[in-house]
Amino acid sequence: MNAKRNAENLASRSKDEIQTKLEHYAAQGYRLASTTSTMSDSALYVHLFFEKDQ
């Protein structure tokens, strides 16, 4: 249960940084295509995949 709570806290703290990335790429014409996340020890890695029409 503690690991789940830690992951939730990490995700919550990362929310502003993720939103900044979303806005940055959206301004350049990209859209979010998919996401994944991986937890390793005490780190949470969030992967954002963007795509853009050419």
CHARMM internal coordinates of N, CA and C (Angstrom, degrees):
IC EDIT
DIST 1 N 1 CA 1.4421
DIST 1 CA 1 C 1.5267
ANGL 1 N 1 CA 1 C 110.69
DIST 1 C 2 N 1.3199
ANGL 1 CA 1 C 2 N 117.62
DIHE 1 N 1 CA 1 C 2 N -36.52
DIST 2 N 2 CA 1.4510
ANGL 1 C 2 N 2 CA 121.81
DIHE 1 CA 1 C 2 N 2 CA -179.59
DIST 2 CA 2 C 1.5261
ANGL 2 N 2 CA 2 C 111.47
DIHE 1 C 2 N 2 CA 2 C -63.58
DIST 2 C 3 N 1.3398
ANGL 2 CA 2 C 3 N 117.82
DIHE 2 N 2 CA 2 C 3 N -38.44
DIST 3 N 3 CA 1.4644
ANGL 2 C 3 N 3 CA 121.49
DIHE 2 CA 2 C 3 N 3 CA 178.17
DIST 3 CA 3 C 1.5235
ANGL 3 N 3 CA 3 C 110.94
DIHE 2 C 3 N 3 CA 3 C -62.58
DIST 3 C 4 N 1.3202
ANGL 3 CA 3 C 4 N 116.60
DIHE 3 N 3 CA 3 C 4 N -39.80
DIST 4 N 4 CA 1.4614
ANGL 3 C 4 N 4 CA 120.75
DIHE 3 CA 3 C 4 N 4 CA 178.84
DIST 4 CA 4 C 1.5263
ANGL 4 N 4 CA 4 C 110.21
DIHE 3 C 4 N 4 CA 4 C -64.49
DIST 4 C 5 N 1.3035
ANGL 4 CA 4 C 5 N 117.18
DIHE 4 N 4 CA 4 C 5 N -43.11
DIST 5 N 5 CA 1.4629
ANGL 4 C 5 N 5 CA 121.59
DIHE 4 CA 4 C 5 N 5 CA 179.68
DIST 5 CA 5 C 1.5334
ANGL 5 N 5 CA 5 C 110.15
DIHE 4 C 5 N 5 CA 5 C -64.04
DIST 5 C 6 N 1.3355
ANGL 5 CA 5 C 6 N 117.33
DIHE 5 N 5 CA 5 C 6 N -41.22
DIST 6 N 6 CA 1.4690
ANGL 5 C 6 N 6 CA 121.20
DIHE 5 CA 5 C 6 N 6 CA 177.61
DIST 6 CA 6 C 1.5224
ANGL 6 N 6 CA 6 C 110.93
DIHE 5 C 6 N 6 CA 6 C -62.36
DIST 6 C 7 N 1.3248
ANGL 6 CA 6 C 7 N 117.07
DIHE 6 N 6 CA 6 C 7 N -42.30
DIST 7 N 7 CA 1.4670
ANGL 6 C 7 N 7 CA 120.88
DIHE 6 CA 6 C 7 N 7 CA 179.10
DIST 7 CA 7 C 1.5191
ANGL 7 N 7 CA 7 C 110.52
DIHE 6 C 7 N 7 CA 7 C -63.33
DIST 7 C 8 N 1.3192
ANGL 7 CA 7 C 8 N 116.68
DIHE 7 N 7 CA 7 C 8 N -40.97
DIST 8 N 8 CA 1.4611
ANGL 7 C 8 N 8 CA 120.64
DIHE 7 CA 7 C 8 N 8 CA 178.81
DIST 8 CA 8 C 1.5279
ANGL 8 N 8 CA 8 C 111.00
DIHE 7 C 8 N 8 CA 8 C -64.79
DIST 8 C 9 N 1.3211
ANGL 8 CA 8 C 9 N 117.23
DIHE 8 N 8 CA 8 C 9 N -40.10
DIST 9 N 9 CA 1.4642
ANGL 8 C 9 N 9 CA 121.02
DIHE 8 CA 8 C 9 N 9 CA 178.19
DIST 9 CA 9 C 1.5254
ANGL 9 N 9 CA 9 C 111.09
DIHE 8 C 9 N 9 CA 9 C -66.17
DIST 9 C 10 N 1.3240
ANGL 9 CA 9 C 10 N 117.33
DIHE 9 N 9 CA 9 C 10 N -41.86
DIST 10 N 10 CA 1.4663
ANGL 9 C 10 N 10 CA 120.84
DIHE 9 CA 9 C 10 N 10 CA 177.80
DIST 10 CA 10 C 1.5184
ANGL 10 N 10 CA 10 C 111.01
DIHE 9 C 10 N 10 CA 10 C -62.62
DIST 10 C 11 N 1.3082
ANGL 10 CA 10 C 11 N 116.21
DIHE 10 N 10 CA 10 C 11 N -44.14
DIST 11 N 11 CA 1.4618
ANGL 10 C 11 N 11 CA 120.35
DIHE 10 CA 10 C 11 N 11 CA 179.73
DIST 11 CA 11 C 1.5200
ANGL 11 N 11 CA 11 C 110.73
DIHE 10 C 11 N 11 CA 11 C -63.39
DIST 11 C 12 N 1.2982
ANGL 11 CA 11 C 12 N 116.71
DIHE 11 N 11 CA 11 C 12 N -40.34
DIST 12 N 12 CA 1.4574
ANGL 11 C 12 N 12 CA 120.89
DIHE 11 CA 11 C 12 N 12 CA 179.95
DIST 12 CA 12 C 1.5233
ANGL 12 N 12 CA 12 C 110.97
DIHE 11 C 12 N 12 CA 12 C -64.07
DIST 12 C 13 N 1.3089
ANGL 12 CA 12 C 13 N 117.37
DIHE 12 N 12 CA 12 C 13 N -43.21
DIST 13 N 13 CA 1.4710
ANGL 12 C 13 N 13 CA 121.22
DIHE 12 CA 12 C 13 N 13 CA 179.72
DIST 13 CA 13 C 1.5171
ANGL 13 N 13 CA 13 C 111.89
DIHE 12 C 13 N 13 CA 13 C -68.57
DIST 13 C 14 N 1.3223
ANGL 13 CA 13 C 14 N 117.41
DIHE 13 N 13 CA 13 C 14 N -27.02
DIST 14 N 14 CA 1.4646
ANGL 13 C 14 N 14 CA 121.65
DIHE 13 CA 13 C 14 N 14 CA -179.00
DIST 14 CA 14 C 1.5281
ANGL 14 N 14 CA 14 C 112.73
DIHE 13 C 14 N 14 CA 14 C -84.20
DIST 14 C 15 N 1.3142
ANGL 14 CA 14 C 15 N 116.91
DIHE 14 N 14 CA 14 C 15 N -9.70
DIST 15 N 15 CA 1.4605
ANGL 14 C 15 N 15 CA 121.63
DIHE 14 CA 14 C 15 N 15 CA -173.47
DIST 15 CA 15 C 1.5316
ANGL 15 N 15 CA 15 C 112.49
DIHE 14 C 15 N 15 CA 15 C -55.77
DIST 15 C 16 N 1.3279
ANGL 15 CA 15 C 16 N 118.09
DIHE 15 N 15 CA 15 C 16 N -45.93
DIST 16 N 16 CA 1.4636
ANGL 15 C 16 N 16 CA 121.01
DIHE 15 CA 15 C 16 N 16 CA -179.37
DIST 16 CA 16 C 1.5254
ANGL 16 N 16 CA 16 C 111.83
DIHE 15 C 16 N 16 CA 16 C -63.65
DIST 16 C 17 N 1.3246
ANGL 16 CA 16 C 17 N 116.26
DIHE 16 N 16 CA 16 C 17 N -41.59
DIST 17 N 17 CA 1.4707
ANGL 16 C 17 N 17 CA 120.29
DIHE 16 CA 16 C 17 N 17 CA 179.46
DIST 17 CA 17 C 1.5299
ANGL 17 N 17 CA 17 C 110.78
DIHE 16 C 17 N 17 CA 17 C -65.19
DIST 17 C 18 N 1.3067
ANGL 17 CA 17 C 18 N 116.88
DIHE 17 N 17 CA 17 C 18 N -41.21
DIST 18 N 18 CA 1.4681
ANGL 17 C 18 N 18 CA 121.12
DIHE 17 CA 17 C 18 N 18 CA 178.79
DIST 18 CA 18 C 1.5248
ANGL 18 N 18 CA 18 C 109.87
DIHE 17 C 18 N 18 CA 18 C -65.20
DIST 18 C 19 N 1.3217
ANGL 18 CA 18 C 19 N 117.24
DIHE 18 N 18 CA 18 C 19 N -42.77
DIST 19 N 19 CA 1.4690
ANGL 18 C 19 N 19 CA 120.55
DIHE 18 CA 18 C 19 N 19 CA 179.25
DIST 19 CA 19 C 1.5262
ANGL 19 N 19 CA 19 C 110.61
DIHE 18 C 19 N 19 CA 19 C -61.53
DIST 19 C 20 N 1.3210
ANGL 19 CA 19 C 20 N 117.33
DIHE 19 N 19 CA 19 C 20 N -39.33
DIST 20 N 20 CA 1.4630
ANGL 19 C 20 N 20 CA 121.42
DIHE 19 CA 19 C 20 N 20 CA 177.79
DIST 20 CA 20 C 1.5265
ANGL 20 N 20 CA 20 C 110.60
DIHE 19 C 20 N 20 CA 20 C -61.56
DIST 20 C 21 N 1.3298
ANGL 20 CA 20 C 21 N 117.26
DIHE 20 N 20 CA 20 C 21 N -43.20
DIST 21 N 21 CA 1.4731
ANGL 20 C 21 N 21 CA 120.91
DIHE 20 CA 20 C 21 N 21 CA 177.87
DIST 21 CA 21 C 1.5208
ANGL 21 N 21 CA 21 C 110.88
DIHE 20 C 21 N 21 CA 21 C -63.70
DIST 21 C 22 N 1.3248
ANGL 21 CA 21 C 22 N 117.17
DIHE 21 N 21 CA 21 C 22 N -42.86
DIST 22 N 22 CA 1.4605
ANGL 21 C 22 N 22 CA 120.71
DIHE 21 CA 21 C 22 N 22 CA 178.77
DIST 22 CA 22 C 1.5251
ANGL 22 N 22 CA 22 C 110.97
DIHE 21 C 22 N 22 CA 22 C -59.13
DIST 22 C 23 N 1.3189
ANGL 22 CA 22 C 23 N 116.93
DIHE 22 N 22 CA 22 C 23 N -45.94
DIST 23 N 23 CA 1.4605
ANGL 22 C 23 N 23 CA 121.26
DIHE 22 CA 22 C 23 N 23 CA -179.67
DIST 23 CA 23 C 1.5214
ANGL 23 N 23 CA 23 C 111.50
DIHE 22 C 23 N 23 CA 23 C -66.05
DIST 23 C 24 N 1.3186
ANGL 23 CA 23 C 24 N 117.13
DIHE 23 N 23 CA 23 C 24 N -39.33
DIST 24 N 24 CA 1.4622
ANGL 23 C 24 N 24 CA 122.25
DIHE 23 CA 23 C 24 N 24 CA 179.64
DIST 24 CA 24 C 1.5357
ANGL 24 N 24 CA 24 C 110.64
DIHE 23 C 24 N 24 CA 24 C -60.67
DIST 24 C 25 N 1.3118
ANGL 24 CA 24 C 25 N 116.89
DIHE 24 N 24 CA 24 C 25 N -51.07
DIST 25 N 25 CA 1.4619
ANGL 24 C 25 N 25 CA 119.99
DIHE 24 CA 24 C 25 N 25 CA -178.43
DIST 25 CA 25 C 1.5267
ANGL 25 N 25 CA 25 C 112.36
DIHE 24 C 25 N 25 CA 25 C -71.79
DIST 25 C 26 N 1.3217
ANGL 25 CA 25 C 26 N 117.62
DIHE 25 N 25 CA 25 C 26 N -34.05
DIST 26 N 26 CA 1.4654
ANGL 25 C 26 N 26 CA 120.24
DIHE 25 CA 25 C 26 N 26 CA 177.05
DIST 26 CA 26 C 1.5260
ANGL 26 N 26 CA 26 C 110.50
DIHE 25 C 26 N 26 CA 26 C -62.22
DIST 26 C 27 N 1.3101
ANGL 26 CA 26 C 27 N 117.37
DIHE 26 N 26 CA 26 C 27 N -38.02
DIST 27 N 27 CA 1.4687
ANGL 26 C 27 N 27 CA 121.49
DIHE 26 CA 26 C 27 N 27 CA 178.63
DIST 27 CA 27 C 1.5250
ANGL 27 N 27 CA 27 C 111.64
DIHE 26 C 27 N 27 CA 27 C -64.10
DIST 27 C 28 N 1.3258
ANGL 27 CA 27 C 28 N 116.94
DIHE 27 N 27 CA 27 C 28 N -22.36
DIST 28 N 28 CA 1.4606
ANGL 27 C 28 N 28 CA 121.95
DIHE 27 CA 27 C 28 N 28 CA 179.21
DIST 28 CA 28 C 1.5261
ANGL 28 N 28 CA 28 C 112.08
DIHE 27 C 28 N 28 CA 28 C -96.49
DIST 28 C 29 N 1.3193
ANGL 28 CA 28 C 29 N 117.42
DIHE 28 N 28 CA 28 C 29 N 6.46
DIST 29 N 29 CA 1.4578
ANGL 28 C 29 N 29 CA 121.70
DIHE 28 CA 28 C 29 N 29 CA 177.11
DIST 29 CA 29 C 1.5126
ANGL 29 N 29 CA 29 C 115.52
DIHE 28 C 29 N 29 CA 29 C 91.86
DIST 29 C 30 N 1.3287
ANGL 29 CA 29 C 30 N 117.99
DIHE 29 N 29 CA 29 C 30 N 7.88
DIST 30 N 30 CA 1.4638
ANGL 29 C 30 N 30 CA 121.50
DIHE 29 CA 29 C 30 N 30 CA 178.58
DIST 30 CA 30 C 1.5169
ANGL 30 N 30 CA 30 C 109.82
DIHE 29 C 30 N 30 CA 30 C -89.54
DIST 30 C 31 N 1.3115
ANGL 30 CA 30 C 31 N 115.51
DIHE 30 N 30 CA 30 C 31 N 156.65
DIST 31 N 31 CA 1.4636
ANGL 30 C 31 N 31 CA 120.49
DIHE 30 CA 30 C 31 N 31 CA 172.50
DIST 31 CA 31 C 1.5340
ANGL 31 N 31 CA 31 C 107.91
DIHE 30 C 31 N 31 CA 31 C -129.71
DIST 31 C 32 N 1.2989
ANGL 31 CA 31 C 32 N 114.34
DIHE 31 N 31 CA 31 C 32 N 151.88
DIST 32 N 32 CA 1.4591
ANGL 31 C 32 N 32 CA 120.63
DIHE 31 CA 31 C 32 N 32 CA -179.73
DIST 32 CA 32 C 1.5226
ANGL 32 N 32 CA 32 C 108.51
DIHE 31 C 32 N 32 CA 32 C -72.56
DIST 32 C 33 N 1.3254
ANGL 32 CA 32 C 33 N 117.05
DIHE 32 N 32 CA 32 C 33 N 121.09
DIST 33 N 33 CA 1.4556
ANGL 32 C 33 N 33 CA 121.78
DIHE 32 CA 32 C 33 N 33 CA -177.97
DIST 33 CA 33 C 1.5264
ANGL 33 N 33 CA 33 C 111.63
DIHE 32 C 33 N 33 CA 33 C -93.46
DIST 33 C 34 N 1.3316
ANGL 33 CA 33 C 34 N 116.82
DIHE 33 N 33 CA 33 C 34 N -41.14
DIST 34 N 34 CA 1.4614
ANGL 33 C 34 N 34 CA 120.34
DIHE 33 CA 33 C 34 N 34 CA 178.69
DIST 34 CA 34 C 1.5213
ANGL 34 N 34 CA 34 C 109.59
DIHE 33 C 34 N 34 CA 34 C -166.04
DIST 34 C 35 N 1.2998
ANGL 34 CA 34 C 35 N 115.36
DIHE 34 N 34 CA 34 C 35 N 169.31
DIST 35 N 35 CA 1.4625
ANGL 34 C 35 N 35 CA 122.06
DIHE 34 CA 34 C 35 N 35 CA 177.84
DIST 35 CA 35 C 1.5175
ANGL 35 N 35 CA 35 C 109.67
DIHE 34 C 35 N 35 CA 35 C -139.24
DIST 35 C 36 N 1.3033
ANGL 35 CA 35 C 36 N 115.32
DIHE 35 N 35 CA 35 C 36 N 154.51
DIST 36 N 36 CA 1.4566
ANGL 35 C 36 N 36 CA 121.87
DIHE 35 CA 35 C 36 N 36 CA 169.33
DIST 36 CA 36 C 1.5160
ANGL 36 N 36 CA 36 C 106.87
DIHE 35 C 36 N 36 CA 36 C -141.41
DIST 36 C 37 N 1.3055
ANGL 36 CA 36 C 37 N 116.46
DIHE 36 N 36 CA 36 C 37 N 163.80
DIST 37 N 37 CA 1.4559
ANGL 36 C 37 N 37 CA 120.46
DIHE 36 CA 36 C 37 N 37 CA 174.18
DIST 37 CA 37 C 1.5172
ANGL 37 N 37 CA 37 C 108.78
DIHE 36 C 37 N 37 CA 37 C -142.58
DIST 37 C 38 N 1.3115
ANGL 37 CA 37 C 38 N 114.29
DIHE 37 N 37 CA 37 C 38 N 150.29
DIST 38 N 38 CA 1.4539
ANGL 37 C 38 N 38 CA 121.86
DIHE 37 CA 37 C 38 N 38 CA 179.69
DIST 38 CA 38 C 1.5112
ANGL 38 N 38 CA 38 C 108.18
DIHE 37 C 38 N 38 CA 38 C -136.68
DIST 38 C 39 N 1.3084
ANGL 38 CA 38 C 39 N 116.11
DIHE 38 N 38 CA 38 C 39 N 137.01
DIST 39 N 39 CA 1.4543
ANGL 38 C 39 N 39 CA 119.81
DIHE 38 CA 38 C 39 N 39 CA 176.54
DIST 39 CA 39 C 1.5103
ANGL 39 N 39 CA 39 C 108.73
DIHE 38 C 39 N 39 CA 39 C -111.99
DIST 39 C 40 N 1.3276
ANGL 39 CA 39 C 40 N 115.56
DIHE 39 N 39 CA 39 C 40 N 129.72
DIST 40 N 40 CA 1.4545
ANGL 39 C 40 N 40 CA 121.62
DIHE 39 CA 39 C 40 N 40 CA 179.79
DIST 40 CA 40 C 1.5237
ANGL 40 N 40 CA 40 C 108.05
DIHE 39 C 40 N 40 CA 40 C -134.19
DIST 40 C 41 N 1.3013
ANGL 40 CA 40 C 41 N 117.13
DIHE 40 N 40 CA 40 C 41 N 117.96
DIST 41 N 41 CA 1.4672
ANGL 40 C 41 N 41 CA 122.31
DIHE 40 CA 40 C 41 N 41 CA -175.69
DIST 41 CA 41 C 1.5268
ANGL 41 N 41 CA 41 C 109.27
DIHE 40 C 41 N 41 CA 41 C 51.77
DIST 41 C 42 N 1.3224
ANGL 41 CA 41 C 42 N 117.56
DIHE 41 N 41 CA 41 C 42 N -113.00
DIST 42 N 42 CA 1.4612
ANGL 41 C 42 N 42 CA 120.03
DIHE 41 CA 41 C 42 N 42 CA -178.32
DIST 42 CA 42 C 1.5227
ANGL 42 N 42 CA 42 C 111.63
DIHE 41 C 42 N 42 CA 42 C -106.75
DIST 42 C 43 N 1.3359
ANGL 42 CA 42 C 43 N 117.41
DIHE 42 N 42 CA 42 C 43 N 14.16
DIST 43 N 43 CA 1.4673
ANGL 42 C 43 N 43 CA 121.09
DIHE 42 CA 42 C 43 N 43 CA -178.69
DIST 43 CA 43 C 1.5250
ANGL 43 N 43 CA 43 C 110.28
DIHE 42 C 43 N 43 CA 43 C -109.92
DIST 43 C 44 N 1.3080
ANGL 43 CA 43 C 44 N 114.51
DIHE 43 N 43 CA 43 C 44 N 143.73
DIST 44 N 44 CA 1.4593
ANGL 43 C 44 N 44 CA 121.62
DIHE 43 CA 43 C 44 N 44 CA 174.83
DIST 44 CA 44 C 1.5152
ANGL 44 N 44 CA 44 C 106.95
DIHE 43 C 44 N 44 CA 44 C -118.38
DIST 44 C 45 N 1.3169
ANGL 44 CA 44 C 45 N 116.60
DIHE 44 N 44 CA 44 C 45 N 122.08
DIST 45 N 45 CA 1.4587
ANGL 44 C 45 N 45 CA 122.22
DIHE 44 CA 44 C 45 N 45 CA 179.65
DIST 45 CA 45 C 1.5206
ANGL 45 N 45 CA 45 C 108.21
DIHE 44 C 45 N 45 CA 45 C -106.60
DIST 45 C 46 N 1.3146
ANGL 45 CA 45 C 46 N 116.29
DIHE 45 N 45 CA 45 C 46 N 124.16
DIST 46 N 46 CA 1.4526
ANGL 45 C 46 N 46 CA 122.02
DIHE 45 CA 45 C 46 N 46 CA 178.07
DIST 46 CA 46 C 1.5190
ANGL 46 N 46 CA 46 C 107.32
DIHE 45 C 46 N 46 CA 46 C -111.57
DIST 46 C 47 N 1.3259
ANGL 46 CA 46 C 47 N 116.57
DIHE 46 N 46 CA 46 C 47 N 122.83
DIST 47 N 47 CA 1.4623
ANGL 46 C 47 N 47 CA 122.47
DIHE 46 CA 46 C 47 N 47 CA -178.88
DIST 47 CA 47 C 1.5229
ANGL 47 N 47 CA 47 C 108.41
DIHE 46 C 47 N 47 CA 47 C -106.46
DIST 47 C 48 N 1.3121
ANGL 47 CA 47 C 48 N 115.65
DIHE 47 N 47 CA 47 C 48 N 124.69
DIST 48 N 48 CA 1.4594
ANGL 47 C 48 N 48 CA 121.88
DIHE 47 CA 47 C 48 N 48 CA 178.67
DIST 48 CA 48 C 1.5214
ANGL 48 N 48 CA 48 C 108.08
DIHE 47 C 48 N 48 CA 48 C -109.88
DIST 48 C 49 N 1.3115
ANGL 48 CA 48 C 49 N 117.31
DIHE 48 N 48 CA 48 C 49 N 128.52
DIST 49 N 49 CA 1.4618
ANGL 48 C 49 N 49 CA 122.15
DIHE 48 CA 48 C 49 N 49 CA -179.72
DIST 49 CA 49 C 1.5215
ANGL 49 N 49 CA 49 C 108.71
DIHE 48 C 49 N 49 CA 49 C -113.30
DIST 49 C 50 N 1.3144
ANGL 49 CA 49 C 50 N 115.33
DIHE 49 N 49 CA 49 C 50 N 121.37
DIST 50 N 50 CA 1.4629
ANGL 49 C 50 N 50 CA 121.51
DIHE 49 CA 49 C 50 N 50 CA -177.26
DIST 50 CA 50 C 1.5227
ANGL 50 N 50 CA 50 C 109.56
DIHE 49 C 50 N 50 CA 50 C -110.50
DIST 50 C 51 N 1.3188
ANGL 50 CA 50 C 51 N 115.55
DIHE 50 N 50 CA 50 C 51 N 154.30
DIST 51 N 51 CA 1.4653
ANGL 50 C 51 N 51 CA 121.17
DIHE 50 CA 50 C 51 N 51 CA 173.60
DIST 51 CA 51 C 1.5238
ANGL 51 N 51 CA 51 C 108.81
DIHE 50 C 51 N 51 CA 51 C -138.53
DIST 51 C 52 N 1.3173
ANGL 51 CA 51 C 52 N 113.76
DIHE 51 N 51 CA 51 C 52 N 158.23
DIST 52 N 52 CA 1.4599
ANGL 51 C 52 N 52 CA 119.62
DIHE 51 CA 51 C 52 N 52 CA -177.51
DIST 52 CA 52 C 1.5256
ANGL 52 N 52 CA 52 C 108.24
DIHE 51 C 52 N 52 CA 52 C -142.85
DIST 52 C 53 N 1.3254
ANGL 52 CA 52 C 53 N 116.18
DIHE 52 N 52 CA 52 C 53 N 134.30
DIST 53 N 53 CA 1.4659
ANGL 52 C 53 N 53 CA 119.79
DIHE 52 CA 52 C 53 N 53 CA 175.00
DIST 53 CA 53 C 1.5231
ANGL 53 N 53 CA 53 C 108.23
DIHE 52 C 53 N 53 CA 53 C -71.77
DIST 53 C 54 N 1.3167
ANGL 53 CA 53 C 54 N 115.08
DIHE 53 N 53 CA 53 C 54 N 142.63
DIST 54 N 54 CA 1.4701
ANGL 53 C 54 N 54 CA 118.47
DIHE 53 CA 53 C 54 N 54 CA -179.93
DIST 54 CA 54 C 1.4927
ANGL 54 N 54 CA 54 C 111.48
DIHE 53 C 54 N 54 CA 54 C -104.72
END
COOR INIT
IC SEED 1 N 1 CA 1 C
IC BUILD
